[in-house]
Amino acid sequence: VHIVESGGGLVQPGGSLRLSCTTSGFLFTEYAMAWYRQPPGKGRELVATIRRAGDYSEYTSSVKGRFAISRDDVQRTISLQMDNLLPEDTAVYFCGAVGIDVWGQGTQVTVSS
């Protein structure tokens, strides 16, 4: 299993970023996928999940209405569109297949003026 996240960076409050995650080594269409984040000095937390069919997604309350998760089963990728970013969104963001304990290196998102 191989997972690579990208798209992070430094953005001002209110700005947007789009994270991407490429995967290989497992049957992508058989797994729900998720984005997680780890803020500085804190543990990893679940941000958003998307079902296998892509027909349903869930979000942690702090990002509802601002973030949108999507998946492309042909490209074996998932994305996280993040709008109206807040300083408290600063974290390393990881993607993962639900039920597979394999992680990429993550991508740093910093929201600061």
NUTORBA-157937 format. One record per residue: residue number from 1; residue in one letter; x, y, z of N, C-alpha, C in turn. Coordinates in pm, 1 decimal, always signed. Layout:
BEGIN
(NUM,A,(X,Y,Z),(X,Y,Z),(X,Y,Z))
...
***
This chain:
BEGIN
(1,V,(+85.2,-119.3,+0.0),(+0.0,+0.0,+0.0),(+88.4,+123.8,+0.0))
(2,H,(+53.5,+216.7,-86.6),(+130.8,+340.2,-97.6),(+34.7,+457.7,-106.8))
(3,I,(+58.6,+558.2,-22.0),(-29.0,+675.3,-15.4),(+57.3,+799.7,-17.2))
(4,V,(+21.3,+896.0,-100.7),(+96.8,+1020.2,-110.3),(+0.0,+1137.6,-110.7))
(5,E,(+16.0,+1226.2,-12.2),(-65.8,+1346.3,-3.1),(+11.8,+1465.0,-60.9))
(6,S,(-63.7,+1561.1,-116.3),(-1.3,+1681.8,-170.2),(-101.5,+1795.8,-167.6))
(7,G,(-50.7,+1916.5,-192.5),(-138.6,+2031.9,-205.7),(-138.3,+2127.5,-88.3))
(8,G,(-66.8,+2094.2,+17.3),(-62.8,+2182.5,+131.8),(+17.2,+2308.3,+104.2))
(9,G,(+16.5,+2398.4,+202.1),(+92.6,+2521.6,+187.7),(+52.4,+2622.7,+292.4))
(10,L,(+100.0,+2743.9,+271.6),(+69.5,+2856.9,+360.0),(-39.6,+2941.4,+295.1))
(11,V,(-144.4,+2968.4,+370.1),(-255.8,+3045.6,+317.2),(-306.8,+3139.5,+424.0))
(12,Q,(-360.5,+3252.1,+383.1),(-415.9,+3348.2,+478.5),(-554.7,+3302.6,+524.7))
(13,P,(-595.4,+3345.1,+642.7),(-732.3,+3313.9,+687.8),(-834.7,+3357.4,+583.3))
(14,G,(-932.4,+3271.3,+560.2),(-1032.9,+3297.3,+457.8),(-997.0,+3242.3,+321.7))
(15,G,(-875.4,+3196.4,+306.9),(-830.7,+3143.8,+179.0),(-871.6,+2999.5,+156.4))
(16,S,(-826.9,+2944.1,+44.3),(-864.5,+2807.6,+4.6),(-741.7,+2727.7,-35.1))
(17,L,(-752.9,+2597.9,-16.3),(-654.0,+2502.5,-65.2),(-727.5,+2377.1,-108.7))
(18,R,(-665.4,+2305.3,-200.3),(-720.1,+2176.1,-242.6),(-611.8,+2070.1,-224.2))
(19,L,(-638.4,+1975.2,-136.4),(-544.8,+1866.4,-111.1),(-579.0,+1747.5,-200.4))
(20,S,(-476.0,+1675.4,-240.4),(-494.5,+1555.1,-321.5),(-420.7,+1438.7,-257.6))
(21,C,(-470.1,+1318.7,-286.4),(-410.0,+1197.6,-231.2),(-410.7,+1090.5,-339.9))
(22,T,(-293.9,+1041.4,-373.1),(-284.0,+932.7,-470.3),(-253.3,+803.7,-396.2))
(23,T,(-309.2,+692.8,-448.1),(-297.0,+565.0,-378.2),(-261.3,+452.6,-474.3))
(24,S,(-206.5,+347.0,-418.7),(-179.7,+224.6,-494.7),(-165.0,+109.9,-396.7))
(25,G,(-176.2,-12.4,-448.3),(-147.6,-129.1,-367.2),(-265.6,-190.6,-294.5))
(26,F,(-385.1,-140.5,-317.4),(-503.1,-201.8,-258.6),(-621.9,-175.2,-351.0))
(27,L,(-731.2,-250.7,-329.4),(-847.6,-237.4,-415.5),(-927.0,-113.8,-375.0))
(28,F,(-894.4,-2.8,-438.0),(-944.2,+129.3,-398.0),(-1095.7,+133.1,-387.3))
(29,T,(-1165.6,+72.9,-483.1),(-1311.0,+83.2,-486.3),(-1378.8,+7.4,-372.3))
(30,E,(-1304.2,-74.6,-299.9),(-1361.4,-152.3,-190.9),(-1352.5,-81.7,-56.1))
(31,Y,(-1294.3,+36.1,-53.6),(-1271.3,+103.2,+73.6),(-1332.1,+242.3,+79.7))
(32,A,(-1393.6,+271.1,+195.2),(-1420.6,+409.9,+226.3),(-1285.4,+478.9,+246.4))
(33,M,(-1281.2,+607.1,+214.3),(-1156.6,+683.0,+227.9),(-1179.0,+801.3,+321.4))
(34,A,(-1071.5,+850.1,+376.8),(-1085.5,+956.6,+475.9),(-966.4,+1051.0,+474.2))
(35,W,(-990.9,+1170.3,+521.1),(-885.3,+1266.9,+551.0),(-878.9,+1284.4,+701.4))
(36,Y,(-757.0,+1292.3,+752.7),(-729.8,+1315.7,+893.4),(-635.3,+1434.1,+902.4))
(37,R,(-621.7,+1488.4,+1023.2),(-523.0,+1593.8,+1043.2),(-465.9,+1583.8,+1183.3))
(38,Q,(-345.3,+1634.8,+1196.4),(-277.5,+1638.4,+1326.0),(-227.1,+1778.8,+1351.3))
(39,P,(-298.0,+1854.4,+1434.2),(-252.4,+1989.5,+1466.7),(-123.6,+1985.2,+1548.8))
(40,P,(-50.7,+2094.8,+1553.4),(+74.4,+2097.1,+1631.4),(+50.8,+2059.2,+1777.5))
(41,G,(+126.3,+1962.4,+1826.9),(+117.7,+1922.9,+1966.8),(-4.5,+1841.8,+2004.4))
(42,K,(-82.9,+1800.3,+1905.3),(-205.2,+1725.6,+1934.2),(-206.9,+1593.4,+1858.8))
(43,G,(-306.5,+1511.3,+1889.0),(-319.5,+1383.0,+1822.2),(-390.1,+1395.7,+1688.3))
(44,R,(-387.6,+1286.5,+1613.9),(-452.0,+1283.5,+1483.8),(-603.5,+1278.2,+1500.7))
(45,E,(-675.8,+1352.9,+1419.4),(-821.7,+1354.9,+1426.2),(-881.9,+1334.2,+1287.8))
(46,L,(-999.7,+1273.5,+1288.8),(-1070.6,+1249.8,+1164.0),(-1136.5,+1378.6,+1116.8))
(47,V,(-1117.9,+1411.3,+989.7),(-1175.2,+1533.8,+933.0),(-1296.8,+1502.0,+846.4))
(48,A,(-1283.4,+1405.0,+754.2),(-1391.8,+1376.0,+660.2),(-1377.0,+1234.1,+608.6))
(49,T,(-1489.3,+1171.1,+581.4),(-1490.0,+1038.2,+521.0),(-1582.9,+1037.4,+401.4))
(50,I,(-1556.4,+947.4,+308.2),(-1642.7,+930.6,+192.2),(-1660.8,+781.7,+167.2))
(51,R,(-1784.7,+741.5,+142.9),(-1815.3,+600.9,+123.1),(-1751.1,+545.0,-3.2))
(52,R,(-1752.9,+413.8,-13.6),(-1695.9,+347.3,-130.8),(-1756.1,+399.9,-259.0))
(53,A,(-1887.4,+414.0,-262.5),(-1953.6,+457.4,-385.8),(-1945.0,+608.0,-405.3))
(54,G,(-1896.8,+678.0,-307.2),(-1887.1,+823.3,-315.9),(-2020.1,+894.0,-300.5))
(55,D,(-2120.4,+820.5,-252.8),(-2254.9,+878.5,-247.2),(-2288.5,+939.7,-112.9))
(56,Y,(-2195.8,+929.8,-18.3),(-2221.4,+985.9,+113.4),(-2089.7,+1023.5,+177.2))
(57,S,(-2088.1,+1138.2,+241.4),(-1968.8,+1182.1,+311.0),(-2007.5,+1241.5,+446.0))
(58,E,(-1913.5,+1239.2,+536.9),(-1934.2,+1293.2,+671.1),(-1816.1,+1381.5,+706.5))
(59,Y,(-1842.0,+1478.5,+793.4),(-1739.8,+1575.2,+831.9),(-1742.7,+1598.2,+981.3))
(60,T,(-1626.3,+1625.3,+1037.3),(-1624.5,+1670.3,+1174.1),(-1690.0,+1808.0,+1179.9))
(61,S,(-1752.3,+1839.5,+1291.9),(-1837.5,+1958.6,+1298.7),(-1762.2,+2087.9,+1267.3))
(62,S,(-1635.3,+2094.0,+1301.8),(-1560.5,+2219.2,+1284.7),(-1533.4,+2254.8,+1139.0))
(63,V,(-1550.8,+2159.5,+1047.5),(-1522.7,+2188.4,+906.3),(-1647.1,+2181.2,+819.0))
(64,K,(-1760.3,+2144.7,+874.9),(-1883.8,+2133.8,+796.1),(-1915.5,+2266.0,+728.0))
(65,G,(-1950.0,+2256.0,+599.9),(-1982.8,+2375.5,+522.8),(-1861.1,+2446.2,+464.3))
(66,R,(-1741.7,+2404.2,+505.7),(-1619.2,+2468.0,+454.4),(-1532.9,+2370.9,+373.4))
(67,F,(-1536.1,+2244.2,+409.7),(-1454.2,+2142.9,+342.7),(-1544.3,+2049.7,+261.6))
(68,A,(-1488.8,+1993.8,+153.6),(-1562.0,+1896.5,+72.6),(-1466.9,+1787.1,+27.4))
(69,I,(-1503.0,+1663.4,+58.8),(-1422.2,+1548.4,+19.4),(-1481.6,+1488.1,-107.9))
(70,S,(-1395.4,+1439.4,-194.9),(-1441.0,+1373.9,-317.4),(-1343.8,+1262.2,-352.5))
(71,R,(-1387.9,+1172.0,-441.0),(-1301.9,+1062.6,-481.9),(-1315.2,+1037.4,-631.8))
(72,D,(-1210.1,+985.8,-690.2),(-1208.0,+948.4,-831.3),(-1161.3,+803.2,-836.1))
(73,D,(-1254.8,+712.5,-859.3),(-1220.8,+570.6,-855.6),(-1135.5,+526.5,-973.2))
(74,V,(-1140.1,+599.2,-1082.0),(-1056.9,+564.6,-1197.1),(-910.9,+602.2,-1169.9))
(75,Q,(-890.7,+722.5,-1115.8),(-756.0,+770.0,-1086.1),(-704.1,+720.7,-951.8))
(76,R,(-791.4,+658.6,-870.7),(-754.4,+611.0,-736.9),(-707.4,+726.6,-648.5))
(77,T,(-779.0,+835.6,-655.1),(-741.3,+953.0,-576.9),(-859.4,+1003.3,-494.1))
(78,I,(-826.8,+1073.9,-387.4),(-927.5,+1150.5,-316.4),(-876.7,+1293.5,-302.5))
(79,S,(-968.4,+1385.2,-286.2),(-933.9,+1525.4,-272.7),(-1007.8,+1584.9,-153.8))
(80,L,(-955.4,+1695.1,-105.6),(-1022.4,+1770.6,-0.1),(-1016.0,+1917.5,-38.1))
(81,Q,(-1129.5,+1971.8,-76.5),(-1139.9,+2113.9,-104.6),(-1165.9,+2185.9,+25.9))
(82,M,(-1079.0,+2278.3,+60.7),(-1089.5,+2349.9,+187.5),(-1107.4,+2498.6,+160.2))
(83,D,(-1220.4,+2552.6,+198.1),(-1251.5,+2693.5,+177.9),(-1267.2,+2763.9,+312.4))
(84,N,(-1257.3,+2895.9,+309.3),(-1272.6,+2976.0,+430.8),(-1186.9,+2919.7,+544.0))
(85,L,(-1061.8,+2898.8,+514.1),(-970.9,+2839.0,+611.9),(-950.8,+2929.0,+732.5))
(86,L,(-935.5,+2865.5,+847.2),(-916.2,+2933.4,+975.0),(-780.5,+2894.8,+1033.3))
(87,P,(-724.9,+2977.8,+1120.3),(-595.9,+2942.6,+1182.5),(-600.5,+2806.3,+1252.0))
(88,E,(-714.5,+2770.2,+1307.5),(-724.6,+2641.4,+1377.0),(-726.6,+2522.3,+1282.5))
(89,D,(-728.5,+2546.9,+1152.1),(-716.1,+2437.9,+1054.3),(-569.8,+2400.4,+1030.2))
(90,T,(-478.6,+2476.3,+1087.3),(-336.4,+2446.7,+1072.2),(-305.0,+2308.2,+1127.7))
(91,A,(-245.7,+2224.3,+1042.7),(-217.6,+2086.4,+1080.6),(-144.4,+2017.4,+966.5))
(92,V,(-93.2,+1899.4,+995.5),(-48.6,+1808.7,+889.6),(-169.1,+1723.2,+852.5))
(93,Y,(-200.8,+1718.7,+724.5),(-317.6,+1645.8,+676.2),(-273.5,+1514.0,+612.5))
(94,F,(-345.1,+1408.6,+648.1),(-317.8,+1274.3,+598.1),(-444.0,+1216.7,+534.2))
(95,C,(-426.5,+1132.5,+434.7),(-540.8,+1057.2,+386.5),(-517.6,+909.1,+415.5))
(96,G,(-626.1,+833.7,+413.9),(-613.6,+692.0,+442.0),(-735.4,+615.0,+397.7))
(97,A,(-716.2,+486.1,+378.1),(-827.0,+394.8,+351.4),(-878.5,+345.5,+485.9))
(98,V,(-1008.1,+357.1,+506.8),(-1066.6,+316.5,+634.7),(-1047.3,+166.4,+652.3))
(99,G,(-975.8,+129.2,+757.7),(-950.3,-12.1,+783.7),(-811.8,-58.4,+744.3))
(100,I,(-733.7,+27.4,+681.0),(-595.6,-5.2,+646.5),(-504.6,+89.7,+723.3))
(101,D,(-419.6,+33.7,+806.0),(-333.5,+115.1,+891.1),(-201.7,+146.1,+819.4))
(102,V,(-213.1,+219.4,+710.8),(-96.3,+264.3,+635.6),(-113.6,+412.7,+608.7))
(103,W,(-6.5,+489.1,+625.7),(-15.6,+634.4,+615.6),(+91.7,+687.7,+523.2))
(104,G,(+57.4,+797.6,+458.7),(+157.5,+869.7,+382.1),(+234.9,+963.0,+473.4))
(105,Q,(+313.4,+1050.5,+412.2),(+394.4,+1144.0,+489.4),(+315.0,+1266.2,+534.4))
(106,G,(+197.2,+1283.1,+476.3),(+114.5,+1397.4,+510.4),(+155.6,+1521.9,+432.7))
(107,T,(+69.8,+1622.5,+438.2),(+99.4,+1750.8,+375.7),(+64.0,+1861.9,+473.6))
(108,Q,(+156.1,+1955.9,+489.6),(+139.8,+2062.0,+589.9),(+48.2,+2172.0,+537.6))
(109,V,(-50.1,+2207.5,+616.8),(-136.4,+2322.0,+589.7),(-117.8,+2421.6,+702.4))
(110,T,(-80.0,+2542.7,+667.0),(-61.1,+2648.8,+764.6),(-149.0,+2766.4,+726.5))
(111,V,(-236.0,+2806.6,+818.3),(-326.2,+2918.9,+795.6),(-283.1,+3032.4,+887.6))
(112,S,(-229.6,+3135.9,+826.5),(-174.3,+3244.4,+906.7),(-166.5,+3370.5,+823.2))
(113,S,(-183.6,+3484.6,+890.0),(-169.1,+3612.2,+820.3),(-27.2,+3664.5,+835.4))
***
